[in-house]
């Protein structure tokens, strides 16, 4: 699930940068898209880790 969401995040953010924000620099779009994808991956990992800890505490 994490990998799929990360893979979807990259092109969506790229399109937002191109169409909505009108960023013309390819390097800027690349860096913003990669940063957003990495952030989504990290947030999903943290959420998964915290839910695993909660399950362990309940048992």
MARNUKOL-775859 format. One record per residue: residue number from 1; x, y, z of N, C-alpha, C, O in turn; residue in three letters. Coordinates in nm, 4 decimals. Atoms other than C-alpha are relative to their C-alpha. Example, Ala and Ser with C-alpha at 12.3 -4.5 7.8 and 13.67 -1.06 7.14 Angstrom:
<rs>
{1; {0.0890; -0.1190; 0.0000}; {1.2300; -0.4500; 0.7800}; {0.0900; 0.1200; 0.0000}; {0.1936; 0.1181; 0.0665}; "ALA"}
{2; {-0.0820; -0.1190; -0.0060}; {1.3670; -0.1060; 0.7140}; {-0.0770; 0.1090; 0.0730}; {-0.0261; 0.2198; 0.0899}; "SER"}
</rs>
This chain:
<rs>
{1; {0.0828; -0.1194; 0.0000}; {0.0000; 0.0000; 0.0000}; {0.0870; 0.1255; 0.0000}; {0.0585; 0.2217; -0.0714}; "UNK"}
{2; {-0.0870; -0.1169; -0.0076}; {0.2808; 0.2408; 0.0885}; {0.0624; 0.0312; -0.1357}; {0.0658; 0.1465; -0.1787}; "UNK"}
{3; {-0.0683; -0.0200; 0.1272}; {0.4604; 0.1887; -0.2408}; {-0.0961; 0.0511; -0.1073}; {-0.0604; 0.1362; -0.1888}; "UNK"}
{4; {0.0997; -0.0431; 0.0981}; {0.1434; 0.2302; -0.4448}; {-0.0367; 0.1467; 0.0209}; {-0.0443; 0.2236; -0.0749}; "UNK"}
{5; {0.0351; -0.1384; -0.0304}; {0.0492; 0.5530; -0.2704}; {0.1157; 0.0950; -0.0345}; {0.0939; 0.2060; -0.0831}; "UNK"}
{6; {-0.1174; -0.0802; 0.0340}; {0.4040; 0.6832; -0.3131}; {0.0116; 0.0158; -0.1516}; {0.0419; 0.1243; -0.2012}; "UNK"}
{7; {-0.0078; -0.0049; 0.1457}; {0.3992; 0.5952; -0.6835}; {-0.1075; 0.0909; -0.0591}; {-0.0840; 0.1558; -0.1611}; "UNK"}
{8; {0.1074; -0.0867; 0.0480}; {0.0694; 0.7784; -0.7296}; {0.0268; 0.1458; 0.0366}; {-0.0080; 0.2368; -0.0387}; "UNK"}
{9; {-0.0272; -0.1359; -0.0472}; {0.1848; 1.0816; -0.5308}; {0.0921; 0.0752; -0.0955}; {0.0702; 0.1931; -0.1234}; "UNK"}
{10; {-0.0992; -0.0665; 0.0846}; {0.4789; 1.1552; -0.7607}; {-0.0622; 0.0678; -0.1228}; {-0.0427; 0.1881; -0.1404}; "UNK"}
{11; {0.0556; -0.0689; 0.1184}; {0.2871; 1.2202; -1.0876}; {-0.1081; 0.1022; 0.0343}; {-0.1236; 0.2022; -0.0359}; "UNK"}
{12; {0.1051; -0.0955; -0.0383}; {-0.0012; 1.3931; -0.9068}; {0.0639; 0.1332; 0.0405}; {0.0183; 0.2397; -0.0012}; "UNK"}
{13; {-0.0675; -0.1233; -0.0428}; {0.2345; 1.6432; -0.7432}; {0.0678; 0.0657; -0.1188}; {0.0701; 0.1884; -0.1280}; "UNK"}
{14; {-0.0633; -0.0551; 0.1207}; {0.4203; 1.6856; -1.0732}; {-0.1034; 0.0788; -0.0812}; {-0.0754; 0.1895; -0.1274}; "UNK"}
{15; {0.1054; -0.0699; 0.0748}; {0.0929; 1.7771; -1.2462}; {-0.0476; 0.1250; 0.0737}; {-0.0747; 0.2270; 0.0104}; "UNK"}
{16; {0.0394; -0.1180; -0.0772}; {-0.0044; 2.0137; -0.9647}; {0.1029; 0.1107; -0.0185}; {0.0673; 0.2272; -0.0364}; "UNK"}
{17; {-0.1056; -0.0999; 0.0204}; {0.3316; 2.1877; -0.9992}; {-0.0079; 0.0609; -0.1402}; {0.0107; 0.1813; -0.1576}; "UNK"}
{18; {0.0049; -0.0477; 0.1381}; {0.2912; 2.2125; -1.3765}; {-0.1237; 0.0838; -0.0293}; {-0.1137; 0.1927; -0.0857}; "UNK"}
{19; {0.1249; -0.0628; 0.0403}; {-0.0742; 2.3077; -1.4076}; {-0.0495; 0.1071; 0.0968}; {-0.0932; 0.2138; 0.0537}; "UNK"}
{20; {0.0569; -0.0912; -0.0984}; {-0.1744; 2.4792; -1.0838}; {0.1005; 0.1075; 0.0396}; {0.0697; 0.2267; 0.0382}; "UNK"}
{21; {-0.1012; -0.0947; -0.0471}; {0.1472; 2.6378; -0.9619}; {0.0797; 0.0642; -0.1125}; {0.1515; 0.1616; -0.0898}; "UNK"}
{22; {-0.0672; -0.0526; 0.1198}; {0.2823; 2.7010; -1.3156}; {0.1523; 0.0067; 0.0166}; {0.2160; 0.1030; -0.0261}; "UNK"}
{23; {-0.1452; 0.0079; -0.0140}; {0.6369; 2.5970; -1.2228}; {0.0561; -0.0549; -0.1305}; {0.0159; -0.1622; -0.1758}; "UNK"}
{24; {-0.0544; 0.0412; 0.1282}; {0.8401; 2.5745; -1.5418}; {0.1300; -0.0780; 0.0132}; {0.1669; -0.1523; -0.0778}; "UNK"}
{25; {-0.1281; 0.0666; -0.0202}; {1.1668; 2.4452; -1.3987}; {-0.0210; -0.1492; 0.0253}; {-0.0899; -0.1887; 0.1193}; "UNK"}
{26; {0.0103; 0.1446; -0.0164}; {1.1955; 2.0706; -1.4420}; {0.0659; -0.0488; 0.1273}; {0.0169; -0.1412; 0.1921}; "UNK"}
{27; {-0.0704; 0.0395; -0.1213}; {1.4437; 2.0449; -1.1574}; {-0.0841; 0.0304; 0.1239}; {-0.0890; -0.0501; 0.2170}; "UNK"}
{28; {0.0847; -0.0367; -0.1141}; {1.2101; 2.2257; -0.9181}; {-0.1171; -0.0972; 0.0120}; {-0.1496; -0.1414; 0.1222}; "UNK"}
{29; {0.1113; 0.0952; -0.0026}; {0.9183; 1.9997; -1.0155}; {0.0473; -0.1370; 0.0473}; {-0.0223; -0.2044; 0.1232}; "UNK"}
{30; {-0.0559; 0.1282; -0.0402}; {1.1390; 1.6939; -0.9726}; {0.0239; -0.0044; 0.1505}; {-0.0149; -0.1000; 0.2176}; "UNK"}
{31; {-0.0314; -0.0033; -0.1425}; {1.2579; 1.7959; -0.6277}; {-0.1258; 0.0053; 0.0868}; {-0.1340; -0.0631; 0.1888}; "UNK"}
{32; {0.1251; -0.0101; -0.0752}; {0.9104; 1.8916; -0.5056}; {-0.0761; -0.1321; -0.0033}; {-0.1284; -0.1761; 0.0991}; "UNK"}
{33; {0.0713; 0.1270; 0.0139}; {0.7566; 1.5694; -0.6392}; {0.0671; -0.1107; 0.0798}; {-0.0001; -0.1891; 0.1468}; "UNK"}
{34; {-0.0719; 0.1017; -0.0763}; {1.0280; 1.3505; -0.4902}; {-0.0151; 0.0222; 0.1497}; {-0.0332; -0.0731; 0.2256}; "UNK"}
{35; {0.0154; -0.0304; -0.1424}; {1.0048; 1.5287; -0.1556}; {-0.1394; -0.0396; 0.0481}; {-0.1538; -0.0952; 0.1570}; "UNK"}
{36; {0.1366; 0.0368; -0.0379}; {0.6274; 1.4800; -0.1488}; {-0.0158; -0.1516; 0.0072}; {-0.0806; -0.2026; 0.0986}; "UNK"}
{37; {0.0087; 0.1458; 0.0000}; {0.6604; 1.1112; -0.2357}; {0.0704; -0.0600; 0.1211}; {0.0181; -0.1511; 0.1854}; "UNK"}
{38; {-0.0737; 0.0492; -0.1167}; {0.9224; 1.0532; 0.0324}; {-0.0770; 0.0315; 0.1276}; {-0.0831; -0.0515; 0.2183}; "UNK"}
{39; {0.0776; -0.0380; -0.1176}; {0.7091; 1.2419; 0.2857}; {-0.1196; -0.0934; 0.0196}; {-0.1475; -0.1355; 0.1319}; "UNK"}
{40; {0.1138; 0.0921; -0.0090}; {0.4061; 1.0243; 0.2073}; {0.0471; -0.1369; 0.0486}; {-0.0175; -0.1986; 0.1333}; "UNK"}
{41; {-0.0520; 0.1303; -0.0411}; {0.6175; 0.7100; 0.2437}; {0.0359; -0.0011; 0.1487}; {0.0038; -0.0960; 0.2203}; "UNK"}
{42; {-0.0398; -0.0085; -0.1407}; {0.7595; 0.8229; 0.5784}; {-0.1224; 0.0091; 0.0901}; {-0.1281; -0.0575; 0.1935}; "UNK"}
{43; {0.1210; -0.0129; -0.0815}; {0.4183; 0.9263; 0.7123}; {-0.0766; -0.1317; 0.0095}; {-0.1280; -0.1659; 0.1160}; "UNK"}
{44; {0.0670; 0.1300; -0.0029}; {0.2669; 0.5913; 0.6154}; {0.0761; -0.0989; 0.0877}; {0.0151; -0.1802; 0.1571}; "UNK"}
{45; {-0.0815; 0.0882; -0.0836}; {0.5572; 0.4108; 0.7838}; {-0.0209; 0.0309; 0.1477}; {-0.0352; -0.0602; 0.2292}; "UNK"}
{46; {0.0209; -0.0401; -0.1391}; {0.5137; 0.6094; 1.1048}; {-0.1384; -0.0429; 0.0469}; {-0.1538; -0.0938; 0.1579}; "UNK"}
{47; {0.1359; 0.0397; -0.0363}; {0.1398; 0.5470; 1.1043}; {-0.0090; -0.1508; 0.0195}; {-0.0716; -0.1975; 0.1147}; "UNK"}
{48; {0.0004; 0.1456; -0.0104}; {0.1917; 0.1750; 1.0459}; {0.0734; -0.0457; 0.1256}; {0.0294; -0.1378; 0.1943}; "UNK"}
{49; {-0.0782; 0.0358; -0.1186}; {0.4529; 0.1575; 1.3186}; {-0.0767; 0.0286; 0.1290}; {-0.0749; -0.0520; 0.2220}; "UNK"}
{50; {0.0749; -0.0339; -0.1207}; {0.2345; 0.3342; 1.5735}; {-0.1212; -0.0909; 0.0178}; {-0.1566; -0.1244; 0.1309}; "UNK"}
{51; {0.1152; 0.0908; -0.0122}; {-0.0656; 0.1123; 1.4949}; {0.0463; -0.1391; 0.0420}; {-0.0261; -0.2087; 0.1133}; "UNK"}
{52; {-0.0554; 0.1286; -0.0439}; {0.1552; -0.1974; 1.5382}; {0.0304; 0.0025; 0.1490}; {0.0073; -0.0965; 0.2184}; "UNK"}
{53; {-0.0292; -0.0131; -0.1422}; {0.2662; -0.0701; 1.8794}; {-0.1292; -0.0042; 0.0812}; {-0.1333; -0.0645; 0.1885}; "UNK"}
{54; {0.1289; 0.0012; -0.0708}; {-0.0967; -0.0120; 1.9807}; {-0.0570; -0.1411; 0.0078}; {-0.1149; -0.1791; 0.1096}; "UNK"}
{55; {0.0482; 0.1370; -0.0009}; {-0.1858; -0.3681; 1.8826}; {0.0772; -0.0839; 0.1015}; {0.0190; -0.1672; 0.1710}; "UNK"}
{56; {-0.0813; 0.0734; -0.0965}; {0.1034; -0.5032; 2.0888}; {-0.0379; 0.0352; 0.1434}; {-0.0387; -0.0521; 0.2302}; "UNK"}
{57; {0.0372; -0.0424; -0.1345}; {-0.0026; -0.3008; 2.3920}; {-0.1349; -0.0569; 0.0422}; {-0.1550; -0.0854; 0.1602}; "UNK"}
{58; {0.1327; 0.0533; -0.0324}; {-0.3620; -0.4278; 2.3737}; {0.0057; -0.1475; 0.0339}; {-0.0755; -0.1972; 0.1119}; "UNK"}
{59; {-0.0111; 0.1436; -0.0263}; {-0.2494; -0.7886; 2.3754}; {0.0744; -0.0186; 0.1264}; {0.0963; -0.1319; 0.1691}; "UNK"}
</rs>
